[in-house]
Amino acid sequence: MKKTAASILGVCGLLVCALQAAAINTAQIYPESGLYFGTQAVGTTSTLPQTISIYNTGTVAITVNTLTITPPQFQLVSGSVPTTIAAGGYANFTLVFTPSTAQNLGGTITFTFAGLPTQAAKLFGIGTSTTAKASLSASSLSFGNQALGSAGAFQTLTVTNTGTTTFNVTGETVTQPFLQTGFVGRPITVAPNTSASLPVAFSPSLLGAAVGTLLISYDVLPNSGVSLSGTATAATGFGITSYPILPSATQSAAYEAVLTAAGGKGNLTWSLATGSSLPSGLKLSGTGVVTGTLASSVGAGGYSFTAQATDSSSPPNVAMAVLSLLVGKPTGANCSNIDWKVGGAQLVPILDLGTSHYQGIYQGGLYANGSNVDDPGHDSYGVGLGQGIGPLDANGNPSPTGKYVLLTVGQSNTLGVATEFVALTSADPSIHANLVVVNGATGGASGSSLQDPNNYFWTVITNNYLPNAGVTANQVVAVWLNDVDAQGNPPTIPHLQSELESIAQNLLLKFPNLKITYLSSVNYTGYSNGVYNLYHEPYAYEAGFAAKYSIQDQINGNANLNFDPSKGTVLAPWMAWGPYYWVDGLVPRSDGFVWSCQDSRFDGTHPSDPAGRLRASTTLMNFLKTDHTATPWFLAPTH
């Protein structure tokens, strides 16, 4: 398949337009992150080949002279060099993985070009043991009802080796508000016929049902997982409800954490328990706020202290809890930007803004009139669509043995979050067995690129991401769209809104069986302000309004976004809010959500790996596990 140079370049920017008369000689590897073959039993060959491509993103032909692949466990099965790629075209190179030993194995594929720099991409696969076997004592843990502020009982998940050779538990990931204490950062060796224990607890701070995932990784076995659930009920006594592990702090940077309690009477007074202390530079106010700037003498590592809350009863009731604070090293971002103001006014998350307005123009609420609840008619239609989603064959026809795809679309922020999300869903037994989650996000795929249906980022999705997951464009039924505007100077809300609405139309054009698209806006980026200024605040905050008004345009009946065939030609999928995870740094939202500098990379914009990616992907996972338009197809039938 060949494309024109104009379609590869997408929308003509000022620089490109100025240089159209000149030859542009350039190439790009996709997927940029390389190829991941997952787990494969030793001595066998992967049945799902993976394709990496060289895209000619210039205006003149390019030649790939050579390619080399190391180590030999990764083998080329199609594609050859030298090869010449016309402007706007691409060349595919397909590989398989045959591990010879049980271990994590990394490699490299390297391309040389005529007149262009050498490019390389990573290869990764896990050779798994055929003689070790991990068996979990449960596929789900339910904590039932637990009163806020009470210390819930731990439940023990047992990992047993029912094989004949040893394996190691090398990591665990648990999503809040759940807590796991058995793994402390060092591998746990599990010999044949022995077990390891992973205690898990439920530590809620808000009323209502909660869901989560415990992901367990091994050295020579595929990941495994357990789904978690519990319901927080009204406090029956006085207790501290703060999650036992506070938001992370950064050496020599400002910090804030708000402690919470439930069941007390009257005003509460907070203090440190006798003999307890905070890291130097921090203090606990009587209102329960840990504030200050960490002293330069405070080293990176974990710190614990005991907080004490006293209510206004006579005699007073006292609640105590041991809380942990992890102090990280400076990231390179401006970690003292723990919140951000515009014109002296605090930025208020859209879901907390209500009927108030940002800059006197943009009203709060994820939906109309300051509400966070969808229009009833629009919502009802989405419920019907969700209930109608089922497995499809490669041509998009219903098939009980087929698959269906949740595709993530966006730029590099979305790419990182979706990478963690794919890992969580791949091992969570509560997820529908026919569902395939495909990370279709790409670095640089901003709204200004994806608004063009001929931009090559769309080709990367259909030529690489979907086939590498063993599915087709006809099997995509749901999309998580999370994008920004990288073209405006500065980016504006109307500009991004226009781009998002064009992207919605393009999604249906590319994926004809698409039913539902959930929109989100990116994380807090104030830590980049004054350092990198890479989509800094308030632009990340304002991106949420662009998503809001795109959805509202559809609800208001914009014909270009019509999703209902009874009202005319269908031009877009049904659109609604997915998870909204912007928050003003360490200023907690009404649901307690915060974003620390340790949740961001050195640039203060992209989520860190794994902390920020996990924080954001957890919001996506929990949304899909609980939203009534998603649960019919996202969760297995027994859940």
Secondary structure, 3 states (H helix, E strand, C coil): CCCCHHHHHCCCCHHHHHCCCCCCCCEEEECCCCEEEEEEECCCCCCCCEEEEEEECCCCCEEEEEEEEECCCEEEEECCCCEEECCCCEEEEEEEECCCCCCEEEEEEEEEECCCCCEEEEEEEEEECCCCCEEECCCEEEEEEEECCCCCCCEEEEEEECCCCCEEEEEEEECCCEEECCCCCCCEEECCCCEEEEEEEECCCCCEEEEEEEEEEECCCCCEEEEEEEEEECCCCCEECCCCECCCEECCCEEEEECCEECCCCCCEEEECCCCCCCCCEEECCCCEEEEECCCCCCCEEEEEEEEEECCCCCCCEEEEEEEEEEECCCCCCCCCCCCEECCEECCCHHHHCCCEECCCEECCCCHHHCCCCCHHHHHHHHHHHHHCCCECCCCCECCCCEEEEEEEECHHHHHHHHHHHHHHHHCCCECCCEEEEECCCCCCCHHHHCCCCCHHHHHHHHHHHHHCCCCHHHEEEEEEECCCCCCCCCCHHHHHHHHHHHHHHHHHHCCCCCEEEECCCCCCHHHCCCCCCCCCCHHHHHHHHHHHHHHHHHCCCHHHCCCHHHCCCCCCEEEECCCCCCCCCCCCCCCCCCCHHHECCCCCCECCCHHHHHHHHHHHHHHHHCCCCHHHHECCCC
